[in-house]
Amino acid sequence: MREFPKLGSKSNFGFSDVDISHVRRHFDDAGIAHCDSLIPIRVEMTDCFADTPSPEADLLIDFAAHCIDFRKNSDDQLRDRFLKFLGSDKCTEKRGDGRRYFRGDWGVTVVQ
């Protein structure tokens, strides 16, 4: 498994993964001037990994999973896999004080 949250696929939905790099490449190919930026987004989410998470932590998990009451409605195996992915270096920045921050950087392209 390449990574956990792989929802779209060309065979199932008629499209492949599209990200900001595809959009930027098409702008470049078409000669469209654009300015690119990265907006770093960090959300403190340490409590999501607690044995008894707070209601706010459950809301953060719901937000990340795009699912209402994910912790209650998912089976143990899916929940464990998701939390493992969410806590991985792909998603989380770990700081020296032991706190974990969700890394949700946004790529921004402004057409000039």
ChimeraX commands (.cxc) that place a marker at each C-alpha (Angstrom):
marker #1 position 0.00,0.00,0.00 radius 0.5
marker #1 position 1.52,3.30,-1.12 radius 0.5
marker #1 position -0.28,5.40,1.49 radius 0.5
marker #1 position -3.59,5.29,3.30 radius 0.5
marker #1 position -5.94,8.01,2.01 radius 0.5
marker #1 position -6.03,7.10,-1.68 radius 0.5
marker #1 position -9.63,7.79,-2.62 radius 0.5
marker #1 position -9.65,8.68,-6.31 radius 0.5
marker #1 position -8.46,6.56,-9.19 radius 0.5
marker #1 position -8.80,6.75,-12.94 radius 0.5
marker #1 position -10.30,3.27,-13.21 radius 0.5
marker #1 position -12.94,3.86,-10.54 radius 0.5
marker #1 position -13.85,7.51,-11.05 radius 0.5
marker #1 position -12.59,8.50,-14.51 radius 0.5
marker #1 position -9.85,10.79,-13.21 radius 0.5
marker #1 position -6.39,10.43,-11.80 radius 0.5
marker #1 position -4.82,12.30,-8.91 radius 0.5
marker #1 position -4.45,15.97,-9.75 radius 0.5
marker #1 position -2.41,18.30,-7.62 radius 0.5
marker #1 position -1.01,21.79,-7.92 radius 0.5
marker #1 position 2.03,20.57,-9.87 radius 0.5
marker #1 position -0.26,19.44,-12.73 radius 0.5
marker #1 position -2.00,22.80,-12.81 radius 0.5
marker #1 position 1.31,24.68,-12.78 radius 0.5
marker #1 position 2.70,22.51,-15.58 radius 0.5
marker #1 position -0.35,23.25,-17.75 radius 0.5
marker #1 position 0.03,26.97,-17.08 radius 0.5
marker #1 position 3.70,26.75,-18.07 radius 0.5
marker #1 position 2.89,24.77,-21.23 radius 0.5
marker #1 position 0.25,27.35,-22.19 radius 0.5
marker #1 position 2.56,30.28,-21.45 radius 0.5
marker #1 position 0.28,31.60,-18.69 radius 0.5
marker #1 position 2.16,33.69,-16.14 radius 0.5
marker #1 position 1.63,32.67,-12.54 radius 0.5
marker #1 position 3.09,33.21,-9.08 radius 0.5
marker #1 position 3.48,30.19,-6.79 radius 0.5
marker #1 position 3.50,30.17,-2.99 radius 0.5
marker #1 position 3.29,27.70,-0.15 radius 0.5
marker #1 position 1.14,28.51,2.88 radius 0.5
marker #1 position 2.20,26.39,5.84 radius 0.5
marker #1 position -0.75,25.22,7.97 radius 0.5
marker #1 position -0.15,23.55,11.36 radius 0.5
marker #1 position -2.87,22.22,13.67 radius 0.5
marker #1 position -1.92,20.90,17.10 radius 0.5
marker #1 position -3.32,17.37,17.31 radius 0.5
marker #1 position -1.46,15.58,20.10 radius 0.5
marker #1 position -4.70,14.76,21.92 radius 0.5
marker #1 position -5.92,12.75,18.90 radius 0.5
marker #1 position -3.51,9.99,19.93 radius 0.5
marker #1 position -4.52,9.87,23.61 radius 0.5
marker #1 position -6.17,6.73,25.00 radius 0.5
marker #1 position -9.21,8.83,25.88 radius 0.5
marker #1 position -9.22,11.73,23.41 radius 0.5
marker #1 position -11.15,14.90,24.03 radius 0.5
marker #1 position -14.27,15.75,22.01 radius 0.5
marker #1 position -12.17,18.35,20.17 radius 0.5
marker #1 position -9.62,15.67,19.24 radius 0.5
marker #1 position -12.41,13.49,17.85 radius 0.5
marker #1 position -13.58,16.43,15.74 radius 0.5
marker #1 position -10.05,16.84,14.35 radius 0.5
marker #1 position -9.98,13.14,13.44 radius 0.5
marker #1 position -13.41,13.49,11.79 radius 0.5
marker #1 position -12.10,16.46,9.81 radius 0.5
marker #1 position -8.97,14.62,8.67 radius 0.5
marker #1 position -10.96,11.47,7.80 radius 0.5
marker #1 position -13.82,13.37,6.14 radius 0.5
marker #1 position -16.20,11.27,8.22 radius 0.5
marker #1 position -18.60,12.05,11.06 radius 0.5
marker #1 position -17.86,10.08,14.23 radius 0.5
marker #1 position -14.96,8.25,12.58 radius 0.5
marker #1 position -13.64,6.84,15.85 radius 0.5
marker #1 position -17.07,5.37,16.69 radius 0.5
marker #1 position -18.08,4.23,13.21 radius 0.5
marker #1 position -14.88,2.64,11.90 radius 0.5
marker #1 position -13.65,-0.81,12.75 radius 0.5
marker #1 position -10.53,-1.19,14.89 radius 0.5
marker #1 position -8.24,-2.10,12.00 radius 0.5
marker #1 position -9.23,0.89,9.85 radius 0.5
marker #1 position -9.03,3.26,12.82 radius 0.5
marker #1 position -5.56,1.98,13.74 radius 0.5
marker #1 position -4.30,2.27,10.15 radius 0.5
marker #1 position -5.70,5.78,9.82 radius 0.5
marker #1 position -4.23,6.99,13.11 radius 0.5
marker #1 position -0.88,5.42,12.19 radius 0.5
marker #1 position -0.91,7.29,8.87 radius 0.5
marker #1 position -2.10,10.51,10.53 radius 0.5
marker #1 position 0.77,10.28,13.03 radius 0.5
marker #1 position 3.38,9.50,10.39 radius 0.5
marker #1 position 5.99,11.92,9.09 radius 0.5
marker #1 position 3.88,12.36,5.93 radius 0.5
marker #1 position 1.18,14.14,7.95 radius 0.5
marker #1 position 2.67,15.16,11.25 radius 0.5
marker #1 position 5.41,17.43,12.46 radius 0.5
marker #1 position 6.74,16.33,15.84 radius 0.5
marker #1 position 8.28,18.98,18.06 radius 0.5
marker #1 position 10.79,18.67,20.88 radius 0.5
marker #1 position 8.14,19.06,23.57 radius 0.5
marker #1 position 6.37,15.89,22.34 radius 0.5
marker #1 position 3.49,17.78,20.72 radius 0.5
marker #1 position 2.29,16.68,17.27 radius 0.5
marker #1 position 1.11,19.10,14.61 radius 0.5
marker #1 position -0.87,18.17,11.51 radius 0.5
marker #1 position 0.97,19.46,8.46 radius 0.5
marker #1 position -1.63,20.70,5.98 radius 0.5
marker #1 position 0.40,22.96,3.69 radius 0.5
marker #1 position -1.50,24.62,0.88 radius 0.5
marker #1 position 0.05,25.21,-2.53 radius 0.5
marker #1 position -1.21,28.45,-4.01 radius 0.5
marker #1 position -0.95,29.60,-7.61 radius 0.5
marker #1 position -2.09,33.06,-8.61 radius 0.5
marker #1 position -2.55,33.73,-12.31 radius 0.5
marker #1 position -1.02,37.09,-13.25 radius 0.5
marker link #1:1,2 radius 0.2
marker link #1:2,3 radius 0.2
marker link #1:3,4 radius 0.2
marker link #1:4,5 radius 0.2
marker link #1:5,6 radius 0.2
marker link #1:6,7 radius 0.2
marker link #1:7,8 radius 0.2
marker link #1:8,9 radius 0.2
marker link #1:9,10 radius 0.2
marker link #1:10,11 radius 0.2
marker link #1:11,12 radius 0.2
marker link #1:12,13 radius 0.2
marker link #1:13,14 radius 0.2
marker link #1:14,15 radius 0.2
marker link #1:15,16 radius 0.2
marker link #1:16,17 radius 0.2
marker link #1:17,18 radius 0.2
marker link #1:18,19 radius 0.2
marker link #1:19,20 radius 0.2
marker link #1:20,21 radius 0.2
marker link #1:21,22 radius 0.2
marker link #1:22,23 radius 0.2
marker link #1:23,24 radius 0.2
marker link #1:24,25 radius 0.2
marker link #1:25,26 radius 0.2
marker link #1:26,27 radius 0.2
marker link #1:27,28 radius 0.2
marker link #1:28,29 radius 0.2
marker link #1:29,30 radius 0.2
marker link #1:30,31 radius 0.2
marker link #1:31,32 radius 0.2
marker link #1:32,33 radius 0.2
marker link #1:33,34 radius 0.2
marker link #1:34,35 radius 0.2
marker link #1:35,36 radius 0.2
marker link #1:36,37 radius 0.2
marker link #1:37,38 radius 0.2
marker link #1:38,39 radius 0.2
marker link #1:39,40 radius 0.2
marker link #1:40,41 radius 0.2
marker link #1:41,42 radius 0.2
marker link #1:42,43 radius 0.2
marker link #1:43,44 radius 0.2
marker link #1:44,45 radius 0.2
marker link #1:45,46 radius 0.2
marker link #1:46,47 radius 0.2
marker link #1:47,48 radius 0.2
marker link #1:48,49 radius 0.2
marker link #1:49,50 radius 0.2
marker link #1:50,51 radius 0.2
marker link #1:51,52 radius 0.2
marker link #1:52,53 radius 0.2
marker link #1:53,54 radius 0.2
marker link #1:54,55 radius 0.2
marker link #1:55,56 radius 0.2
marker link #1:56,57 radius 0.2
marker link #1:57,58 radius 0.2
marker link #1:58,59 radius 0.2
marker link #1:59,60 radius 0.2
marker link #1:60,61 radius 0.2
marker link #1:61,62 radius 0.2
marker link #1:62,63 radius 0.2
marker link #1:63,64 radius 0.2
marker link #1:64,65 radius 0.2
marker link #1:65,66 radius 0.2
marker link #1:66,67 radius 0.2
marker link #1:67,68 radius 0.2
marker link #1:68,69 radius 0.2
marker link #1:69,70 radius 0.2
marker link #1:70,71 radius 0.2
marker link #1:71,72 radius 0.2
marker link #1:72,73 radius 0.2
marker link #1:73,74 radius 0.2
marker link #1:74,75 radius 0.2
marker link #1:75,76 radius 0.2
marker link #1:76,77 radius 0.2
marker link #1:77,78 radius 0.2
marker link #1:78,79 radius 0.2
marker link #1:79,80 radius 0.2
marker link #1:80,81 radius 0.2
marker link #1:81,82 radius 0.2
marker link #1:82,83 radius 0.2
marker link #1:83,84 radius 0.2
marker link #1:84,85 radius 0.2
marker link #1:85,86 radius 0.2
marker link #1:86,87 radius 0.2
marker link #1:87,88 radius 0.2
marker link #1:88,89 radius 0.2
marker link #1:89,90 radius 0.2
marker link #1:90,91 radius 0.2
marker link #1:91,92 radius 0.2
marker link #1:92,93 radius 0.2
marker link #1:93,94 radius 0.2
marker link #1:94,95 radius 0.2
marker link #1:95,96 radius 0.2
marker link #1:96,97 radius 0.2
marker link #1:97,98 radius 0.2
marker link #1:98,99 radius 0.2
marker link #1:99,100 radius 0.2
marker link #1:100,101 radius 0.2
marker link #1:101,102 radius 0.2
marker link #1:102,103 radius 0.2
marker link #1:103,104 radius 0.2
marker link #1:104,105 radius 0.2
marker link #1:105,106 radius 0.2
marker link #1:106,107 radius 0.2
marker link #1:107,108 radius 0.2
marker link #1:108,109 radius 0.2
marker link #1:109,110 radius 0.2
marker link #1:110,111 radius 0.2
marker link #1:111,112 radius 0.2
view
